[in-house]
Amino acid sequence: MDIPRGGHWRNWVGNQSFVAGHMAAPSSEEELAALMKEATGRGLNVRCAGSGHSFTPIVATSGMLLSLKDYQGVLHVDRGANRVTVAAGTKINALTQHLKQAGFSLSNQGDIDSQAIAGALATGTHGTGTTLGNLSSQVVGMRIVRPDGSILEVSDRTDADLLHATQVNLGLFGVVSQITLQVMDSYNLHERIWREDFDACMEMHDELAARHRHFSFFWCPKSESRHLYCLPDTSQASNSAKDYDVCEVKVMDITSETQPSESPFEKIAYSSEVYPIEYVPNFHELEYAVPASYGKQALCEVRELILTKHTDCIYPVEYRFTAADPAWISPFYEQDSVTISCSGGPNGVDYWPFLRDVDDILRRYGSRPHWGKLHFTNRDDVDRLFPKAAAFRELRRSVDPEGFFLNDHLRTLFG
Ligand SMILES: Cc1cc2nc3c(=O)[nH]c(=O)nc-3n(C[C@H](O)[C@H](O)[C@H](O)COP(=O)(O)OP(=O)(O)OC[C@H]3O[C@@H](n4cnc5c(N)ncnc54)[C@H](O)[C@@H]3O)c2cc1C
């Protein structure tokens, strides 16, 4: 069997790039399995790219790089159980269009919907909501192609431990070909956005988090900050006299209403038409999951750092909530969390001293990294922060003893 020649790959923001010896885009599970067998038979390392929206070197390979861009779509709908099986290359926005037509919704989503579903799940991608888990916690089954081309079947109905080991997987157990998700009946969301002074936002924090299904905010140190993340101008919906050192607050709740509001600061629509916002590739993001009880305290320290030491670091700081889940290397493993994300400037700007200082603060709270975003986590940190790290590595070795799915970055952490 021929394996197509490779080429250059880069991620969305352009801070990660490499040359793969071979590149292929199978359009079925059978083709994927045959390519896998051929590649590993030749001793090639194998990685799979989603849509390249991770900031870390988790895709890199000099061996065979696969893309499932030609393997997309809904494969099966189980209406009785509210379960939907999709091809792993399906983009989240294509998936949610199918779900809308079928009368379903995802229970929660992140800020964008352009990731491949397998890519988003592999890193534990999340949205916001104190009672809502990350996207990976919606996975109830997977089919994963192993080094010899055989299929590792994962299902909550047969082996919950295996599911929890692989729900957040970083591509370390093989290439995921199919995913079964637990979905909800279709719902509409009512979104409201407004601006608050930082201190007022901290005072309302607990109440807003308890009262709304989704609560999040961007703290903007400067008036220019919001432009960097394409945030809307809420000066007409502001409780603050300032437009700097303010929080751009967002709450969303399920509603039975369907009529869009006339206000530019409110929106009512099908769930997946409300979750995503717009970003342009001008930033390099770090994000850590902080134990929920330390969220406010940690944010106050990060704010102080920006206002006093890194005054030129003016990207908004995003603050969200995610409920605990049982996935072994999920940032939210058995821990309700607040996520704090900070960004460094565009390509060419040395943002590392700032991000290193943010890491110094957040690691004191026992925070865990988002695997798709910049972090300073080393192997000792993994052992300290993830009680199931050793079990995860052991299972990884049993599925891939020769390390076909490792790369330099992942070998250090999980080899
Ligand atoms: C603008 C922007 C907004 C974002 N918003 C959020 C957000 O709101 N919440 C959040 O939590 N994160 C967010 N992220 C991070 C993003 O969701 C994650 O980095 C996600 O993993 C990217 O998905 P992807 O499809 O681009 O995968 P990639 O970045 O291409 O790959 C991610 C990992 O998945 C693996 N992978 C991909 N496909 C497969 C497969 N079929 N089988 C096995 N492994 C596979 C890759 O090898 C890699 O290890 C954002 C990132 C950007 C750039």
Ligand as a Chemical Component Dictionary entry (heavy atoms), coordinates in Angstrom:
data_LIG
# 
_chem_comp.id                   LIG 
_chem_comp.type                 NON-POLYMER 
_chem_comp.pdbx_formal_charge   0 
_chem_comp.three_letter_code    LIG 
# 
loop_
_chem_comp_atom.comp_id 
_chem_comp_atom.atom_id 
_chem_comp_atom.alt_atom_id 
_chem_comp_atom.type_symbol 
_chem_comp_atom.charge 
_chem_comp_atom.model_Cartn_x 
_chem_comp_atom.model_Cartn_y 
_chem_comp_atom.model_Cartn_z 
_chem_comp_atom.pdbx_ordinal 
LIG C1  C1  C 0 -9.639  30.648 19.059 1  
LIG C2  C2  C 0 -9.648  29.491 19.998 2  
LIG C3  C3  C 0 -10.691 29.345 20.903 3  
LIG C4  C4  C 0 -10.704 28.258 21.788 4  
LIG N1  N1  N 0 -11.746 28.169 22.674 5  
LIG C5  C5  C 0 -11.710 27.180 23.594 6  
LIG C6  C6  C 0 -12.735 27.086 24.584 7  
LIG O1  O1  O 0 -13.694 27.854 24.619 8  
LIG N2  N2  N 0 -12.625 26.094 25.515 9  
LIG C7  C7  C 0 -11.568 25.229 25.532 10 
LIG O2  O2  O 0 -11.507 24.392 26.417 11 
LIG N3  N3  N 0 -10.617 25.285 24.588 12 
LIG C8  C8  C 0 -10.668 26.218 23.622 13 
LIG N4  N4  N 0 -9.687  26.277 22.664 14 
LIG C9  C9  C 0 -8.704  25.177 22.611 15 
LIG C10 C10 C 0 -9.167  24.082 21.648 16 
LIG O3  O3  O 0 -10.528 23.739 21.853 17 
LIG C11 C11 C 0 -8.334  22.810 21.866 18 
LIG O4  O4  O 0 -6.983  23.077 21.742 19 
LIG C12 C12 C 0 -8.767  21.678 20.919 20 
LIG O5  O5  O 0 -8.068  20.510 21.274 21 
LIG C13 C13 C 0 -8.486  21.996 19.455 22 
LIG O6  O6  O 0 -9.177  21.090 18.627 23 
LIG P1  P1  P 0 -8.654  20.799 17.148 24 
LIG O7  O7  O 0 -9.703  20.057 16.410 25 
LIG O8  O8  O 0 -8.107  22.012 16.535 26 
LIG O9  O9  O 0 -7.492  19.751 17.472 27 
LIG P2  P2  P 0 -5.904  19.878 17.272 28 
LIG O10 O10 O 0 -5.433  21.071 17.983 29 
LIG O11 O11 O 0 -5.583  19.742 15.832 30 
LIG O12 O12 O 0 -5.450  18.552 18.046 31 
LIG C14 C14 C 0 -5.624  18.459 19.426 32 
LIG C15 C15 C 0 -5.253  17.052 19.895 33 
LIG O13 O13 O 0 -6.235  16.136 19.390 34 
LIG C16 C16 C 0 -5.590  15.043 18.761 35 
LIG N5  N5  N 0 -6.497  14.512 17.755 36 
LIG C17 C17 C 0 -7.162  15.178 16.796 37 
LIG N6  N6  N 0 -7.944  14.329 16.107 38 
LIG C18 C18 C 0 -7.759  13.100 16.634 39 
LIG C19 C19 C 0 -8.273  11.802 16.368 40 
LIG N7  N7  N 0 -9.167  11.586 15.408 41 
LIG N8  N8  N 0 -7.836  10.770 17.107 42 
LIG C20 C20 C 0 -6.938  10.955 18.103 43 
LIG N9  N9  N 0 -6.416  12.163 18.405 44 
LIG C21 C21 C 0 -6.832  13.216 17.677 45 
LIG C22 C22 C 0 -4.315  15.662 18.203 46 
LIG O14 O14 O 0 -3.343  14.695 17.897 47 
LIG C23 C23 C 0 -3.908  16.554 19.363 48 
LIG O15 O15 O 0 -3.283  15.794 20.352 49 
LIG C24 C24 C 0 -9.645  27.315 21.770 50 
LIG C25 C25 C 0 -8.598  27.472 20.862 51 
LIG C26 C26 C 0 -8.595  28.541 19.983 52 
LIG C27 C27 C 0 -7.459  28.701 19.019 53 
# 
loop_
_chem_comp_bond.comp_id 
_chem_comp_bond.atom_id_1 
_chem_comp_bond.atom_id_2 
_chem_comp_bond.value_order 
_chem_comp_bond.pdbx_ordinal 
LIG C1  C2  SING 1  
LIG C2  C3  SING 2  
LIG C2  C26 DOUB 3  
LIG C3  C4  DOUB 4  
LIG C4  N1  SING 5  
LIG C4  C24 SING 6  
LIG N1  C5  DOUB 7  
LIG C5  C6  SING 8  
LIG C5  C8  SING 9  
LIG C6  O1  DOUB 10 
LIG C6  N2  SING 11 
LIG N2  C7  SING 12 
LIG C7  O2  DOUB 13 
LIG C7  N3  SING 14 
LIG N3  C8  DOUB 15 
LIG C8  N4  SING 16 
LIG N4  C9  SING 17 
LIG N4  C24 SING 18 
LIG C9  C10 SING 19 
LIG C10 O3  SING 20 
LIG C10 C11 SING 21 
LIG C11 O4  SING 22 
LIG C11 C12 SING 23 
LIG C12 O5  SING 24 
LIG C12 C13 SING 25 
LIG C13 O6  SING 26 
LIG O6  P1  SING 27 
LIG P1  O7  DOUB 28 
LIG P1  O8  SING 29 
LIG P1  O9  SING 30 
LIG O9  P2  SING 31 
LIG P2  O10 DOUB 32 
LIG P2  O11 SING 33 
LIG P2  O12 SING 34 
LIG O12 C14 SING 35 
LIG C14 C15 SING 36 
LIG C15 O13 SING 37 
LIG C15 C23 SING 38 
LIG O13 C16 SING 39 
LIG C16 N5  SING 40 
LIG C16 C22 SING 41 
LIG N5  C17 SING 42 
LIG N5  C21 SING 43 
LIG C17 N6  DOUB 44 
LIG N6  C18 SING 45 
LIG C18 C19 SING 46 
LIG C18 C21 DOUB 47 
LIG C19 N7  SING 48 
LIG C19 N8  DOUB 49 
LIG N8  C20 SING 50 
LIG C20 N9  DOUB 51 
LIG N9  C21 SING 52 
LIG C22 O14 SING 53 
LIG C22 C23 SING 54 
LIG C23 O15 SING 55 
LIG C24 C25 DOUB 56 
LIG C25 C26 SING 57 
LIG C26 C27 SING 58 
# 
